[in-house]
Amino acid sequence: MAVRNLTERVEVLEMKAELLGEVPARLSAVESQIVHLRTEMRGEFSAVRQEMGDLGTSLRQEMGDLGSSLRQEMGDFGTRLREEMRELETGLRQEMRALNDETKAEMRVLHEEVLDRISRINEGTHPPRKRKR
């Protein structure tokens, strides 16, 4: 039984030795895959950096364009607003003049009425005086 065990043990060792003989080739294949992976990753990271840089540049350009168009729109709105305000000012001034003229006319009428009343009051309360001789 010890001989058999020894034979089996030798066979097991031979199989393990065979497997160990394959390890350098397998390690070499894994190393090759790792090198290939590193190369691919380096290339992809560079591509991602490049894309991000391009996107950043295009985003800055787009933001600049939008800022310019926004400034233009705001300028146009400001111009229109000033024009509307001038029109409103003109209309308001005309209304104020018209109201002022109406007020003056009413004041003249009232003034005339007051003067008329005063003269009527004076006529009725003070008879003409006779002069003493």
Backbone as CSV, one residue per row, in Angstrom:
resi,resn,N_x,N_y,N_z,CA_x,CA_y,CA_z,C_x,C_y,C_z
1,MET,0.803,-1.165,0.000,0.000,0.000,0.000,0.856,1.243,0.000
2,ALA,1.940,1.240,0.663,2.843,2.371,0.701,3.433,2.603,-0.664
3,VAL,3.707,1.504,-1.456,4.244,1.650,-2.801,3.184,2.302,-3.689
4,ARG,2.006,1.843,-3.539,0.925,2.402,-4.341,0.735,3.874,-4.003
5,ASN,0.761,4.141,-2.799,0.643,5.521,-2.394,1.789,6.337,-2.967
6,LEU,2.924,5.729,-2.988,4.082,6.431,-3.533,3.910,6.633,-5.026
7,THR,3.409,5.667,-5.727,3.172,5.780,-7.166,2.101,6.837,-7.430
8,GLU,1.067,6.756,-6.696,-0.004,7.749,-6.878,0.509,9.145,-6.564
9,ARG,1.321,9.201,-5.534,1.846,10.494,-5.145,2.767,11.048,-6.217
10,VAL,3.565,10.187,-6.825,4.457,10.612,-7.903,3.620,11.079,-9.097
11,GLU,2.559,10.351,-9.427,1.693,10.739,-10.544,1.041,12.104,-10.273
12,VAL,0.597,12.285,-9.052,-0.019,13.564,-8.673,1.016,14.669,-8.805
13,LEU,2.229,14.416,-8.350,3.293,15.411,-8.455,3.620,15.711,-9.908
14,GLU,3.623,14.680,-10.742,3.898,14.894,-12.168,2.794,15.759,-12.791
15,MET,1.539,15.502,-12.436,0.433,16.302,-12.984,0.555,17.754,-12.516
16,LYS,0.931,17.924,-11.265,1.097,19.283,-10.740,2.266,19.964,-11.415
17,ALA,3.332,19.184,-11.660,4.502,19.755,-12.340,4.117,20.175,-13.753
18,GLU,3.281,19.368,-14.420,2.818,19.735,-15.764,2.018,21.041,-15.704
19,LEU,1.130,21.110,-14.725,0.320,22.315,-14.577,1.204,23.529,-14.281
20,LEU,2.215,23.305,-13.425,3.135,24.399,-13.125,3.935,24.801,-14.359
21,GLY,4.180,23.885,-15.249,4.881,24.191,-16.488,4.044,25.104,-17.384
22,GLU,2.723,25.002,-17.269,1.846,25.849,-18.075,1.716,27.252,-17.478
23,VAL,2.050,27.423,-16.200,1.871,28.702,-15.512,2.635,29.835,-16.192
24,PRO,3.919,29.669,-16.571,4.605,30.799,-17.204,3.915,31.256,-18.500
25,ALA,3.430,30.312,-19.288,2.748,30.687,-20.528,1.446,31.418,-20.204
26,ARG,0.729,30.931,-19.211,-0.528,31.579,-18.830,-0.266,32.957,-18.225
27,LEU,0.791,33.055,-17.408,1.154,34.354,-16.834,1.552,35.330,-17.935
28,SER,2.258,34.812,-18.902,2.666,35.648,-20.034,1.430,36.147,-20.789
29,ALA,0.412,35.273,-20.964,-0.817,35.677,-21.644,-1.558,36.732,-20.820
30,VAL,-1.609,36.544,-19.496,-2.278,37.517,-18.629,-1.534,38.843,-18.668
31,GLU,-0.200,38.760,-18.618,0.615,39.977,-18.685,0.347,40.719,-19.999
32,SER,0.265,39.980,-21.075,-0.018,40.569,-22.384,-1.384,41.231,-22.385
33,GLN,-2.362,40.575,-21.777,-3.704,41.159,-21.708,-3.712,42.435,-20.865
34,ILE,-2.947,42.415,-19.759,-2.874,43.595,-18.892,-2.227,44.756,-19.642
35,VAL,-1.138,44.461,-20.359,-0.469,45.505,-21.136,-1.427,46.062,-22.191
36,HIS,-2.141,45.148,-22.865,-3.108,45.568,-23.882,-4.215,46.423,-23.246
37,LEU,-4.705,46.000,-22.059,-5.741,46.735,-21.349,-5.245,48.125,-20.960
38,ARG,-4.019,48.207,-20.455,-3.450,49.501,-20.074,-3.345,50.424,-21.281
39,THR,-2.917,49.865,-22.404,-2.788,50.667,-23.626,-4.156,51.173,-24.077
40,GLU,-5.140,50.265,-24.052,-6.501,50.663,-24.441,-7.047,51.729,-23.499
41,MET,-6.845,51.517,-22.189,-7.356,52.468,-21.212,-6.681,53.825,-21.360
42,ARG,-5.384,53.833,-21.591,-4.668,55.086,-21.783,-5.241,55.830,-22.987
43,GLY,-5.463,55.089,-24.065,-6.042,55.696,-25.270,-7.449,56.220,-25.027
44,GLU,-8.249,55.423,-24.326,-9.628,55.846,-24.050,-9.670,57.052,-23.115
45,PHE,-8.798,57.043,-22.091,-8.758,58.195,-21.196,-8.330,59.444,-21.950
46,SER,-7.372,59.294,-22.837,-6.963,60.441,-23.650,-8.116,60.925,-24.516
47,ALA,-8.860,59.981,-25.086,-10.006,60.354,-25.921,-11.073,61.059,-25.085
48,VAL,-11.309,60.551,-23.861,-12.296,61.180,-22.985,-11.843,62.594,-22.617
49,ARG,-10.555,62.739,-22.286,-10.034,64.079,-21.972,-10.209,65.016,-23.160
50,GLN,-9.902,64.523,-24.331,-10.032,65.335,-25.545,-11.488,65.733,-25.776
51,GLU,-12.407,64.776,-25.632,-13.827,65.071,-25.808,-14.307,66.092,-24.783
52,MET,-13.860,65.910,-23.533,-14.259,66.858,-22.498,-13.721,68.252,-22.808
53,GLY,-12.491,68.323,-23.272,-11.917,69.618,-23.657,-12.692,70.243,-24.794
54,ASP,-13.025,69.420,-25.798,-13.809,69.929,-26.934,-15.185,70.398,-26.486
55,LEU,-15.818,69.597,-25.617,-17.132,69.987,-25.110,-17.049,71.283,-24.299
56,GLY,-15.993,71.399,-23.500,-15.806,72.628,-22.721,-15.648,73.833,-23.634
57,THR,-14.857,73.660,-24.696,-14.657,74.752,-25.642,-15.961,75.118,-26.332
58,SER,-16.691,74.105,-26.805,-17.951,74.391,-27.494,-18.972,74.976,-26.521
59,LEU,-18.947,74.529,-25.270,-19.869,75.073,-24.272,-19.548,76.544,-23.999
60,ARG,-18.260,76.859,-23.871,-17.871,78.255,-23.665,-18.314,79.111,-24.844
61,GLN,-18.129,78.594,-26.045,-18.532,79.330,-27.244,-20.045,79.546,-27.260
62,GLU,-20.773,78.489,-26.953,-22.243,78.579,-26.946,-22.714,79.572,-25.886
63,MET,-22.089,79.519,-24.712,-22.456,80.451,-23.657,-22.138,81.881,-24.070
64,GLY,-21.008,82.083,-24.732,-20.657,83.413,-25.215,-21.666,83.913,-26.226
65,ASP,-22.064,83.022,-27.147,-23.061,83.399,-28.152,-24.393,83.740,-27.490
66,LEU,-24.805,82.899,-26.533,-26.068,83.153,-25.836,-25.998,84.461,-25.044
67,GLY,-24.839,84.711,-24.432,-24.671,85.959,-23.688,-24.793,87.159,-24.615
68,SER,-24.183,87.059,-25.793,-24.266,88.163,-26.755,-25.697,88.378,-27.215
69,SER,-26.390,87.288,-27.541,-27.775,87.441,-27.999,-28.662,87.956,-26.871
70,LEU,-28.374,87.530,-25.639,-29.153,88.020,-24.504,-28.922,89.513,-24.303
71,ARG,-27.662,89.940,-24.416,-27.376,91.365,-24.300,-28.101,92.153,-25.390
72,GLN,-28.110,91.613,-26.600,-28.802,92.274,-27.712,-30.297,92.370,-27.432
73,GLU,-30.889,91.265,-26.976,-32.322,91.266,-26.656,-32.639,92.275,-25.564
74,MET,-31.804,92.290,-24.523,-32.032,93.218,-23.421,-31.916,94.655,-23.915
75,GLY,-30.947,94.916,-24.799,-30.814,96.254,-25.373,-32.043,96.643,-26.159
76,ASP,-32.553,95.695,-26.955,-33.763,95.957,-27.742,-34.961,96.224,-26.827
77,PHE,-35.099,95.401,-25.768,-36.197,95.613,-24.832,-36.069,96.976,-24.156
78,GLY,-34.839,97.326,-23.795,-34.613,98.628,-23.162,-35.007,99.765,-24.088
79,THR,-34.635,99.649,-25.359,-34.986,100.683,-26.338,-36.502,100.797,-26.475
80,ARG,-37.163,99.639,-26.613,-38.625,99.659,-26.732,-39.284,100.231,-25.480
81,LEU,-38.733,99.867,-24.320,-39.297,100.366,-23.066,-39.159,101.887,-22.988
82,ARG,-37.994,102.398,-23.373,-37.811,103.848,-23.362,-38.788,104.534,-24.317
83,GLU,-38.996,103.944,-25.496,-39.940,104.519,-26.453,-41.353,104.531,-25.868
84,GLU,-41.761,103.427,-25.254,-43.094,103.358,-24.650,-43.238,104.395,-23.539
85,MET,-42.173,104.539,-22.747,-42.222,105.506,-21.649,-42.325,106.929,-22.197
86,ARG,-41.615,107.224,-23.279,-41.723,108.554,-23.887,-43.146,108.802,-24.385
87,GLU,-43.733,107.784,-25.027,-45.108,107.920,-25.515,-46.066,108.153,-24.361
88,LEU,-45.878,107.379,-23.288,-46.738,107.560,-22.116,-46.542,108.940,-21.499
89,GLU,-45.300,109.400,-21.469,-45.018,110.725,-20.923,-45.734,111.792,-21.745
90,THR,-45.653,111.675,-23.062,-46.313,112.641,-23.942,-47.816,112.630,-23.699
91,GLY,-48.402,111.442,-23.654,-49.840,111.334,-23.396,-50.218,111.903,-22.041
92,LEU,-49.389,111.613,-21.038,-49.669,112.102,-19.689,-49.590,113.623,-19.646
93,ARG,-48.601,114.190,-20.293,-48.478,115.653,-20.332,-49.698,116.282,-21.009
94,GLN,-50.158,115.668,-22.099,-51.338,116.196,-22.791,-52.566,116.144,-21.882
95,GLU,-52.726,115.026,-21.182,-53.853,114.898,-20.253,-53.772,115.948,-19.157
96,MET,-52.557,116.141,-18.627,-52.377,117.122,-17.548,-52.695,118.528,-18.042
97,ARG,-52.266,118.869,-19.255,-52.571,120.189,-19.814,-54.083,120.359,-19.980
98,ALA,-54.729,119.318,-20.515,-56.180,119.389,-20.717,-56.891,119.573,-19.379
99,LEU,-56.484,118.797,-18.385,-57.105,118.930,-17.066,-56.825,120.298,-16.459
100,ASN,-55.620,120.798,-16.653,-55.267,122.120,-16.140,-56.126,123.189,-16.802
101,ASP,-56.305,123.081,-18.118,-57.151,124.036,-18.834,-58.590,123.966,-18.326
102,GLU,-59.081,122.734,-18.102,-60.442,122.582,-17.572,-60.565,123.222,-16.198
103,THR,-59.553,122.984,-15.361,-59.565,123.537,-14.003,-59.565,125.060,-14.062
104,LYS,-58.727,125.630,-14.935,-58.683,127.088,-15.071,-60.030,127.630,-15.527
105,ALA,-60.646,126.955,-16.484,-61.951,127.407,-16.978,-62.985,127.368,-15.857
106,GLU,-62.979,126.279,-15.081,-63.934,126.175,-13.970,-63.662,127.251,-12.931
107,MET,-62.381,127.518,-12.681,-62.029,128.550,-11.697,-62.505,129.922,-12.176
108,ARG,-62.384,130.205,-13.485,-62.846,131.485,-14.021,-64.364,131.616,-13.837
109,VAL,-65.070,130.533,-14.155,-66.529,130.554,-13.999,-66.898,130.798,-12.551
110,LEU,-66.237,130.053,-11.646,-66.533,130.237,-10.223,-66.180,131.649,-9.769
111,HIS,-65.071,132.182,-10.248,-64.653,133.528,-9.897,-65.705,134.548,-10.358
112,GLU,-66.168,134.353,-11.581,-67.192,135.255,-12.107,-68.474,135.149,-11.278
113,GLU,-68.833,133.910,-10.899,-70.028,133.719,-10.082,-69.883,134.407,-8.729
114,VAL,-68.698,134.282,-8.126,-68.458,134.913,-6.827,-68.549,136.436,-6.968
115,LEU,-67.930,136.961,-8.003,-67.984,138.410,-8.208,-69.422,138.862,-8.420
116,ASP,-70.186,138.100,-9.175,-71.586,138.435,-9.417,-72.370,138.410,-8.113
117,ARG,-72.170,137.401,-7.302,-72.877,137.310,-6.015,-72.504,138.476,-5.106
118,ILE,-71.219,138.785,-5.085,-70.768,139.897,-4.237,-71.431,141.201,-4.685
119,SER,-71.490,141.392,-5.989,-72.096,142.645,-6.475,-73.586,142.680,-6.167
120,ARG,-74.255,141.535,-6.239,-75.682,141.500,-5.911,-75.909,141.732,-4.425
121,ILE,-75.011,141.199,-3.630,-75.132,141.400,-2.180,-74.960,142.886,-1.868
122,ASN,-74.001,143.494,-2.492,-73.726,144.912,-2.260,-74.885,145.783,-2.732
123,GLU,-75.551,145.395,-3.790,-76.676,146.169,-4.296,-77.857,146.107,-3.334
124,GLY,-78.095,144.955,-2.777,-79.277,144.799,-1.927,-79.094,145.311,-0.525
125,THR,-77.964,145.375,0.002,-77.777,145.739,1.401,-77.443,147.217,1.592
126,HIS,-76.895,147.835,0.673,-76.494,149.238,0.847,-77.219,150.104,-0.167
127,PRO,-78.231,150.772,0.306,-78.884,151.700,-0.618,-77.943,152.866,-0.925
128,PRO,-78.122,153.435,-2.062,-77.204,154.520,-2.410,-77.344,155.668,-1.393
129,ARG,-76.269,156.208,-0.997,-76.248,157.279,0.026,-76.486,158.637,-0.644
130,LYS,-77.152,159.406,0.076,-77.387,160.754,-0.400,-76.348,161.647,0.231
131,ARG,-75.962,162.577,-0.534,-74.929,163.475,-0.026,-75.536,164.569,0.855
132,LYS,-74.803,164.893,1.833,-75.263,165.968,2.728,-74.754,167.269,2.161
133,ARG,-75.671,168.187,2.197,-75.283,169.498,1.714,-75.436,170.499,2.745
